[in-house]
Amino acid sequence: MGITLAQAQAAIQAAHQKSLAMGVKMNIAIVDAGANLVAFARMDDAWLGSLDISIKKAKTARFFDMPTGAIGGLSQPGGPLYNIEHSNGGLITFPGGLPIKDGSGMVIGAIGVSGSTVEDDHAVAEAGAQAVKG
């Protein structure tokens, strides 16, 4: 079963709270098991360009059921996934996208976060993903 709206909203809320605690303005996207957008939040004054990036990070994490940063490591020149970011209508291969798993470890969706450094994006995404898993 895919992520429910209530779970997606819990992930958005946890990611939003983490963003506030870190003092960053983020775009936060949640997709379901089919990589369809379920929930989205754009914090006041978050970068407009990061809106699309956050959605693509969530989709990328779900398409491959791995963190987007891990895909980035595989997509470098000479890597086994070199140029993969050009597939599927455009992927994002840097940190900030994570699969969301339920309590049993089944992937039910993904979160994508963009609006700060990739380290901050990843930390906020992690907070959102943990809110559902927990």
C-alpha angles and dihedrals in degrees: 000000000000130000115291124228089249091054091046091051090049089053091049091049094049092046090047091051091049090050091052092048090051093045095237132129113228145182108221124195130184123194129188128235089282091053092250118145111257103166137006137181129186111193117222110283094004112152113277091216090059093060093078092038092056092052092047091049090054092047093046092051090051097043090058102021093230138097113281090233090060090053088051090059090053095046099060119115108290092018124124092250098041110160094009089132087076093062130085094029092303129325132209114230103184128085124290103076123091137170114246115225131192123231092279094053097256114143107241100167142318143253128223124192130185136166110089137030117329088248091056091043090054094048092052092046090051091054090052095047092048091053090065098038093048 
